[in-house]
Amino acid sequence: MPTVRWGILSTGYIANLFAEGLTAVGDAEIKAVGSRSRSSAEAFGERWGVPNRHASYEALAHDPDVDVIYIGTPHPYHFEHTLLCLEAGKHVLIEKPFAMNARQARQMIELARSKDLFLMEAMWTRFLPAMVQVREWLAAGAIGEVELARANLSFMAEFDPASRLFAPELGGGALLDVGIYPISFASMIFGAPKTIASTACLGQTGTDDRSAYLLGYEGGKTALLSSAVRLGVPVEAEIIGTQGYIRLHEPWINPRVVTLATPAAPGVESRLIFEGNVFDTRTVHLPTRGNGYNYEAIEVGECLRAGRRESRVMPLDESLAIMETLDAIRAQWGLTYPNE
């Protein structure tokens, strides 16, 4: 597979971001696009130079010129569109959140495995150079035993009951749209939580305008996480260990600057004093090539060429565990979506 031939299912905002990302991947090409309308498919095809333009998702799924399909439709449609593409024999990269709930995610994973097809959640932040650096520091024990993670992803949106952000039937609210980022971040560090506590401010449409999550792990390890679509909060993250900490500078979901802080040696002049502890800091600048979405596409290509049917960085069992955490959080609020 010298060149990975992509199909893009959807022509919306996130699909355009992914198409832009693919322009920075030398061994990938967009071969086809699928939309619910001919005009939308044609417009997308003209913008990105896509030769095969389909007026239905079914036609895209059965396009013989396509190896793998990126699905960028709204949350409630991830399940049916993933099944459509897998049944047609296509590998799939599915935009986050993986599904609306763990039940759907489990069925998607089972189908992909039964058909020996690649499937991955498009958690694009996992693959950025700065996040790779963070994992390398953690693997090397650079901050000792990790005890605490803190992360927030919030923004202030104008209220519109018809918007995807607030419509229950579209999986609206902070949790699935932005809350999944800090929850996935904690999962990358600690795995699945042993205990879950959460709180939410439910807005006019019944979805969470803002919410917070306290996740507990073996040995008292903790993640303090929050998200909002009606509140502007600094988009920062930290990982704190027994021998220092890592700071992902704002915005941490697309970090270009990360700092490693470790205890200063005796007699060494410190550059940072935090709660009485003296640290030496090392700040690393790791610019993102392209718009960032290219890195997850590179991961897909590398997996396909190696014959792997899931990513080691974003494995399917972890995506399922994250969906189970999201389900548990919503259950605490009594929040269900109409299409469930």
C-alpha positions in Angstrom: 0.0 0.0 0.0 2.4 2.8 -1.2 -0.4 5.4 -0.9 -3.3 5.2 1.4 -6.5 6.0 -0.4 -8.9 7.9 1.8 -12.6 8.4 1.6 -14.3 11.1 3.7 -17.8 10.6 4.9 -19.4 14.0 5.6 -18.5 17.5 4.3 -18.9 19.4 7.5 -16.5 21.5 9.5 -14.5 18.6 11.0 -14.3 16.8 7.7 -12.7 19.8 6.1 -10.2 20.0 8.9 -9.3 16.4 8.3 -9.0 16.9 4.6 -6.7 19.8 5.2 -4.6 17.6 7.5 -4.3 15.0 4.8 -2.6 17.5 2.5 0.4 17.4 4.8 0.6 13.6 4.5 2.9 12.6 1.6 1.7 9.0 1.2 -2.0 9.6 1.4 -4.6 11.0 -1.0 -8.3 11.8 -0.8 -9.9 9.5 -3.4 -13.6 10.0 -2.6 -16.1 12.0 -0.6 -19.6 11.1 0.4 -22.4 13.4 1.3 -26.2 13.4 1.6 -26.4 15.8 -1.4 -24.7 16.0 -4.8 -24.0 19.7 -4.4 -22.2 19.3 -1.1 -20.1 16.5 -2.4 -19.2 18.5 -5.5 -18.3 21.6 -3.5 -16.1 19.5 -1.2 -14.5 17.7 -4.1 -13.7 21.0 -5.9 -12.1 22.4 -2.7 -9.8 19.5 -2.0 -9.3 18.0 -5.5 -11.3 14.8 -4.8 -12.0 12.8 -8.0 -14.8 10.5 -6.7 -17.8 12.5 -5.4 -20.8 10.5 -4.1 -24.3 11.8 -3.3 -24.8 9.1 -0.7 -22.8 7.5 2.1 -23.6 4.1 0.8 -22.0 4.9 -2.5 -18.8 6.0 -0.8 -18.7 2.9 1.4 -18.7 0.7 -1.7 -16.2 2.8 -3.7 -13.5 0.3 -4.9 -10.9 3.1 -5.1 -11.0 3.6 -1.3 -8.9 1.8 1.4 -10.0 3.6 4.6 -12.9 6.0 5.4 -12.8 8.9 7.8 -16.2 9.5 9.4 -16.9 13.0 10.5 -20.6 13.1 11.0 -22.3 14.3 14.3 -22.1 12.0 17.3 -25.4 10.1 17.0 -24.5 8.9 13.5 -21.1 7.4 14.3 -22.5 4.0 15.1 -24.6 3.5 11.9 -22.0 5.0 9.6 -19.2 2.9 11.1 -21.2 -0.2 10.6 -22.0 0.8 7.1 -18.4 1.2 6.2 -17.2 -2.0 8.0 -19.9 -4.1 6.3 -18.6 -2.7 3.0 -15.1 -4.0 3.9 -13.6 -0.6 4.5 -11.1 0.3 7.3 -12.5 3.1 9.5 -11.2 6.2 11.4 -14.1 7.5 13.4 -14.2 11.0 14.9 -14.5 11.3 18.6 -16.5 10.4 20.6 -16.2 6.9 19.4 -20.0 6.4 19.8 -22.9 7.6 21.8 -22.5 4.9 24.5 -20.5 1.8 25.3 -23.2 -0.5 23.9 -22.7 1.0 20.5 -18.9 1.0 20.8 -18.8 -2.6 21.8 -20.8 -3.6 18.7 -18.6 -1.5 16.4 -15.5 -3.1 17.8 -16.9 -6.6 17.5 -17.8 -6.1 13.9 -14.3 -4.7 13.0 -12.6 -7.6 14.7 -14.8 -10.2 13.1 -14.1 -8.7 9.6 -10.4 -8.2 10.3 -10.6 -4.5 9.6 -8.8 -1.5 11.1 -10.8 0.7 13.4 -9.7 3.7 15.5 -11.1 6.6 17.4 -9.8 9.9 15.9 -8.5 11.3 19.2 -6.1 13.6 17.2 -4.4 15.0 20.3 -2.8 11.6 21.1 -0.5 11.8 18.1 0.8 15.4 18.2 4.6 15.7 18.7 4.2 17.4 22.1 1.9 14.6 23.4 4.4 12.0 22.1 7.1 13.8 24.2 4.9 13.7 27.2 4.4 10.0 26.9 8.2 9.5 26.5 8.8 11.5 29.7 6.2 9.4 31.6 7.6 6.1 30.2 11.1 7.1 31.4 9.9 7.9 34.9 11.0 11.5 34.5 8.6 12.8 37.2 8.6 9.6 39.4 5.3 8.0 40.2 2.4 9.9 38.7 -0.1 10.7 41.3 -2.3 13.5 39.9 -3.5 14.8 36.5 -5.4 18.0 36.0 -7.0 19.1 32.7 -9.8 21.4 31.5 -11.3 22.1 28.1 -13.9 24.8 28.0 -15.2 27.6 25.8 -18.0 30.1 25.8 -20.6 29.5 23.1 -23.7 31.5 22.3 -26.8 29.5 23.4 -28.8 28.2 20.4 -31.2 25.3 21.1 -30.9 24.1 17.5 -27.1 24.0 17.6 -25.3 20.7 17.8 -23.7 21.9 21.1 -27.1 22.1 22.9 -29.4 19.7 21.1 -30.0 16.5 23.1 -30.8 14.5 19.9 -27.3 15.4 18.6 -25.5 14.4 21.8 -25.2 18.0 22.8 -23.5 19.4 25.9 -19.9 19.6 27.1 -19.3 16.0 28.0 -19.2 14.4 24.6 -18.0 17.4 22.7 -15.1 18.6 24.9 -15.2 16.6 28.1 -14.0 13.6 26.3 -10.6 15.3 25.8 -9.6 15.6 29.4 -11.1 12.2 30.2 -9.1 10.6 27.3 -6.1 12.4 28.6 -6.5 10.9 32.0 -7.1 7.5 30.4 -3.8 7.8 28.5 -2.0 8.4 31.9 -3.8 6.1 34.3 -6.1 3.8 32.3 -9.7 3.1 33.4 -10.8 4.7 36.7 -11.8 2.7 39.7 -14.1 5.4 41.1 -16.1 8.2 39.4 -17.6 11.2 40.9 -19.1 14.1 38.8 -21.3 17.1 38.8 -23.0 19.0 36.0 -24.9 22.2 35.4 -27.7 21.2 33.0 -28.8 24.0 30.7 -32.1 24.9 29.1 -32.2 22.0 26.8 -31.2 19.4 29.4 -27.6 18.9 28.3 -24.6 19.9 30.4 -23.4 23.5 29.9 -20.5 22.6 32.2 -19.4 19.6 34.1 -16.6 18.3 36.3 -15.2 14.8 36.9 -13.2 13.4 39.8 -11.7 10.0 38.7 -9.9 7.7 41.2 -7.4 5.0 40.4 -5.5 2.3 42.2 -3.3 3.6 45.1 -5.2 6.9 45.4 -4.1 8.3 42.1 -6.5 11.0 41.0 -7.6 13.0 37.9 -9.3 16.4 38.3 -11.1 17.2 35.1 -13.6 19.7 33.8 -15.3 20.9 30.6 -17.8 23.5 29.5 -19.5 25.0 26.4 -20.9 28.0 28.3 -17.8 29.1 30.3 -14.4 30.3 29.3 -11.6 28.7 31.4 -7.9 28.5 30.6 -7.2 25.3 28.5 -4.4 23.9 30.6 -3.2 20.5 31.8 -0.7 19.2 34.3 0.6 15.8 35.2 2.1 15.7 38.7 4.4 13.0 40.1 6.4 12.3 43.2 9.5 13.8 41.5 8.2 16.7 39.6 5.5 17.6 37.1 4.8 18.1 33.4 2.9 21.1 32.2 1.1 21.3 28.8 0.8 24.9 28.0 -2.4 26.4 26.7 -4.1 25.2 24.6 -3.1 21.7 25.9 -5.3 19.8 23.3 -2.9 21.2 20.6 0.2 21.7 22.7 3.3 23.2 21.1 5.1 23.9 24.3 5.6 21.5 27.2 7.6 21.9 30.4 9.2 19.2 32.5 9.9 20.3 36.1 12.1 18.1 38.4 13.6 18.8 41.8 16.6 21.0 41.7 19.9 19.6 42.8 21.3 21.0 46.1 23.0 24.4 45.5 21.5 24.8 42.0 19.7 28.1 41.5 16.1 27.4 40.9 13.9 28.9 38.2 10.6 28.0 39.7 9.3 27.7 43.3 6.0 25.9 43.7 4.5 25.4 47.2 7.9 25.6 48.8 9.5 23.0 46.5 12.3 24.0 44.3 12.3 22.8 40.7 14.5 23.0 37.6 12.5 23.4 34.5 13.0 22.4 30.9 10.7 23.8 28.4 10.5 22.2 25.0 8.9 23.8 21.9 7.5 21.2 19.5 5.6 22.9 16.6 2.8 21.0 15.0 3.3 20.4 11.3 0.1 20.9 9.2 -3.0 21.5 11.2 -2.5 18.5 13.5 -5.0 16.2 12.0 -2.3 14.8 9.7 -0.7 12.9 12.6 -3.7 10.6 13.2 -3.8 9.9 9.5 -0.1 9.0 9.5 -0.8 6.6 12.4 -3.6 4.9 10.3 -1.3 4.5 7.4 1.5 3.0 9.5 -0.9 0.5 11.1 -2.3 -0.5 7.7 1.1 -1.0 6.2 2.2 -3.1 9.2 -1.0 -5.2 9.0 -2.2 -4.0 12.4 -6.0 -3.7 12.9 -5.8 -1.3 15.7 -3.5 1.4 17.0 -1.2 0.9 19.9 -1.6 4.6 20.8 -5.4 4.6 20.7 -6.4 1.0 21.2 -10.0 -0.2 20.8 -10.3 -1.5 24.4 -9.3 1.9 25.7 -11.9 3.6 23.5 -14.5 1.3 24.9 -13.4 1.9 28.5 -13.6 5.7 27.9 -17.2 5.2 26.6 -18.0 3.2 29.7 -16.7 6.1 31.8 -18.8 8.6 29.9 -21.9 6.4 30.4 -21.2 6.2 34.2 -20.9 10.0 34.4 -24.1 10.6 32.6 -25.9 8.0 34.7 -25.0 10.1 37.8 -26.8 13.1 36.2 -29.7 11.1 34.9 -29.0 12.2 31.4 -29.9 10.1 28.4 -30.1 11.1 24.8 -33.3 10.7 22.8 -31.8 8.3 20.3 -30.6 5.9 23.0 
